[in-house]
Amino acid sequence: MPDRAVIFDLDGTLVDTAPDLMRATNHVLEAIGRRPITMDEVRVFVGHGARALLTRGLAATGGLPENYDVEPDYRRFVDFYAANIAGGSLPFPGTVALLDRLKAENIAMGVCTNKLEGLSLRLLEELDLLKYFGSVVGPDTIGIAKPDPRPFHESVSRLGRKNPRAVMIGDSETDILTARNAGVPVIGVPFGYTPQHVSAFGPDRVIGHYDEAWDALQELFAQEA
C-alpha cells in the first residue's frame, strides 16, 4: 500500500486554543487601556497569526492608534502566551482517538500552521500530542505562511515518506486554500475559528466530530489512487 499522510492545522483544528489566545490578547489590551475581547470575538479573530489577532483586537476595542507599530505589542503577546500556552487549551473531542488510530495504521502525521513553530512545538508538548507528529511547520520555519502551499509541502517532506498520498484537515478558508494550492484533498472541521461555516469554503469533506474522520480519510485516499 502506498504511503499515506495527514497534515493538520493546529489552532481550531487539533486544539481549542481560544481561551489562552484570548488571555494573551487581553494582557496586551489591558496594558494600553482597552476593554478585553470576548471569547466569541477571539474565535473570529484567530487564523492569520498573532499580529493579525492583535490588530483585530485593537480595531474592535476602539480602533488602531495613529501610526501604530504592532511589533512591541506582538512581543508582549508572544512572551505572555509562551508562558501560559496551555492553561486552558485542550484537544478537540475525538482528536487523540483519531491520532492513535492513524499511528496504529502507520499513517504519517504532520502539522502545518500559521502559529510560530516554537510555540506550536511547546503547545503540542504540553498537551502530550507532539509524539504523534513527524513534522511541525509554522510560518517562520521556511519564512512563508499558508495559504502558500510551500509550508504544506515542507511538512509532508519532513515526514520522510516517499511521495505519500496526503490529505489536509483544517477549519478555515486559509486551510482550504492551502490544500487547493498544494493540489491535495482537504477535510473541513466546523468547530474552529471562522465567522462562516467551513462548508462555505468548499472542502472535499466536512466532518462534525473526529469520529467521522477515519471514513472520510479512507474515501479521499482511495480517490487519490
Buried (B, 14 or more C-beta within 10 A) or exposed (E): EEBBBBBBBBBBBBBBBBBBBBBBBBBBBEEEEBEBBEEEBBBBBBBBBBEBBBBBBBEBBEEEEEEEEBEEBBEBBBEBBBEBBBEBBEBBEBBBBBBEBBBEEEBBBBBBBBBBBBBBBBBBEBBEBBEBBBBBBBBBBBEEBBBBBBBBBBBBEBBEBEEBBBBBBBBBBBBBBBBBBBEBBBBBBBBBBBEEEBEEBEBBBBBEEBEBBBEBBEBBBEEEE
